[in-house]
Amino acid sequence: MDTGCVELLLRDGRKISIDCTGVEDALDVTMAQRSELDYLIYNDPLAYAELILNDESEEYPRSAVGG
């Protein structure tokens, strides 16, 4: 089921759930940049989580789509 979240289970048993829709709504991104983020959600969720948790989300979409 698609929940719109990326969920992580950490080694110590804690769980983190990232609300992808909320994150993307908070970012000032174009539709093309949002598509790049969506690609990560479905194809490389760990990279998406690292991007968001390391606060690199502002730089990634612009560099990924040449902006």
Helices and strands as residue ranges (DSSP letters): E 5-9, E 15-19, H 20-26, H 31-43, H 45-53, H 60-64
